[in-house]
Amino acid sequence: MDQVADDIDGHAAAGGPADTWERDWKLLTGWKRWLLLTGAAHESFTDIMPLADQLGIDTGAELSGVRSLEITRRYVRAFFDLHLLKRAQPLLDRPSARYPEVKLCAPETKTCE
């Protein structure tokens, strides 16, 4: 369960922004979740990924564009359903068998499940 530590350490060593996310996480006082999408690259959260897959462009992601788009849409919808429609969203509270690539992480303990 050292995935948060590995991810944070890996990005920090490469000069990425993960070190500031970890630093600032404790300053965020409202509702929050730290989700880790395994096999993703920065572009995985955009609609460019399915197009890149079709054109054979290597983005560095292990996750397909169609799958990353499906996951992004589902989790964003769950967020808005929870906060705008006040509908409970278990997807945001615990791991999902339907989306095993998504890990819910606790930066305070540097663990993911």
C-alpha positions in Angstrom: 0.0 0.0 0.0 2.9 2.3 -0.6 1.5 3.5 -3.8 0.9 7.1 -2.6 4.5 7.2 -1.3 5.8 5.7 -4.5 3.8 8.1 -6.7 4.7 11.1 -4.6 8.3 10.2 -4.4 8.5 9.3 -8.1 7.0 12.6 -9.2 8.9 14.7 -6.7 12.2 13.1 -7.8 11.3 13.9 -11.4 10.6 17.5 -10.4 6.8 17.1 -10.7 4.1 18.8 -8.7 3.2 15.9 -6.4 5.4 17.2 -3.6 3.3 20.4 -3.4 0.0 18.4 -3.5 1.2 16.4 -0.5 2.3 19.6 1.3 -0.9 21.4 0.6 -3.3 18.5 1.1 -3.6 19.1 4.9 -4.4 22.8 4.2 -7.6 21.9 2.3 -10.4 21.8 4.8 -13.4 21.0 2.8 -14.6 17.7 1.3 -11.8 16.0 -0.6 -10.6 12.7 -2.0 -7.2 11.7 -3.3 -7.8 9.3 -6.2 -4.9 7.6 -8.0 -5.6 6.2 -11.5 -3.0 3.5 -12.1 -1.6 3.3 -15.6 -2.6 6.9 -16.3 -0.5 9.8 -17.7 -1.2 13.5 -17.4 -3.2 13.4 -20.7 -5.4 10.5 -19.4 -7.9 13.0 -18.0 -8.6 14.7 -21.3 -10.5 13.7 -24.4 -7.3 13.6 -26.4 -6.5 10.1 -25.3 -9.0 8.2 -27.5 -7.8 10.2 -30.4 -4.2 9.5 -29.6 -4.9 5.8 -29.4 -6.6 5.9 -32.8 -3.6 7.7 -34.3 -1.1 5.5 -32.6 0.5 8.3 -30.6 2.3 7.1 -27.5 1.3 9.2 -24.5 3.1 7.1 -22.0 -0.1 5.9 -20.5 -0.7 2.2 -19.9 -4.4 2.7 -19.7 -6.4 3.0 -22.9 -8.0 6.3 -23.9 -11.5 4.8 -24.0 -11.0 3.3 -20.5 -9.5 6.5 -19.0 -12.3 8.6 -20.5 -15.0 6.2 -19.1 -13.4 6.4 -15.6 -13.0 10.2 -15.7 -16.6 10.7 -16.7 -17.9 8.3 -14.1 -16.0 9.9 -11.2 -16.7 13.5 -12.3 -20.4 12.6 -12.5 -20.3 11.0 -9.1 -18.7 14.2 -7.7 -21.4 16.4 -9.2 -24.3 14.1 -8.2 -23.0 14.2 -4.6 -22.5 17.9 -4.3 -25.1 19.3 -6.6 -27.9 16.8 -6.4 -27.1 15.6 -2.8 -27.2 11.9 -3.9 -25.0 9.5 -2.0 -22.1 8.2 -4.1 -20.4 5.1 -2.6 -18.0 5.2 -5.6 -16.3 8.2 -3.9 -16.0 6.4 -0.5 -14.6 3.0 -1.2 -12.8 1.0 -3.9 -15.0 -0.2 -6.8 -14.7 -3.6 -8.4 -15.9 -2.0 -11.7 -12.9 0.5 -11.6 -10.0 -1.5 -10.1 -7.5 1.0 -11.7 -8.8 3.7 -9.2 -7.2 3.7 -5.8 -8.6 5.8 -2.9 -5.6 7.1 -1.1 -4.9 8.6 2.3 -1.9 10.9 2.0 -1.8 11.2 5.8 -0.9 7.5 6.1 0.6 7.2 2.6 -1.7 4.3 1.8 -4.1 3.4 -1.0 -6.8 0.8 -1.3 
